[in-house]
Amino acid sequence: MCAANSSAGLCAGPLRGGHGVGCTLTSANLIVVTRRDEILQAAAELFAARGFHGVSIVELGAACGISGPALYKHFSGKEAILAEMLVQISEELLDEGRRRVRRASGGEDTMRALLDWHVSFAVTHRELIVVQDRDWSSLPDDAREQVRELQRKYVEIWVRALRRLRLDLRAPEARARVHATFGLLNSTPHSAFLEDVEMHGLLMTMGRAALLA
């Protein structure tokens, strides 16, 4: 979920987590960014294993090697961590989905690129799928609306790509196929009995079949 930022990326604009810096990089800037990412990753794993309400601030801090009170230097509380976690991954899904479409040559290549991106996410970030599914009701209202809007836009990327392949499909049916396919791809917390590479290949095949059946 949290890829390392290159120095060029750091100078270009905001860092992940919303902390913008100029081109003057300091160890303090880098520590803040790294610590926030560590907290988000630890929280995703703990929330997935025990549920949002089953994890305390003290336990989150301990998982990152800091005290519970020290965690408040980075986030205002557990709700803020959950909000940033789910908004961030929704933004990442949308942004990378758009990049894949721009780079693809169209038609089958676009659909394959989108499938590869979402399958890669589903195979490597099972914990985030669990957290969104189980702890959605704990998300603050404003973050919930933001995630809904980001995910709606992500779905529409897929709908447009599918309808370019299947000219006979009306938008509602294409949208239904996309949502059903996401249900299949996002089943990895329960269905991943194979090694990641094998699971990736299987879901690519099954996902394409579900979309185009």
Summary of the structure (lengths in Angstrom):
residues: 213
radius of gyration: 18.6
end to end distance: 31.4
largest distance: 57.9
contacts: 625
relative contact order: 0.10
helix: 76%
strand: 1%
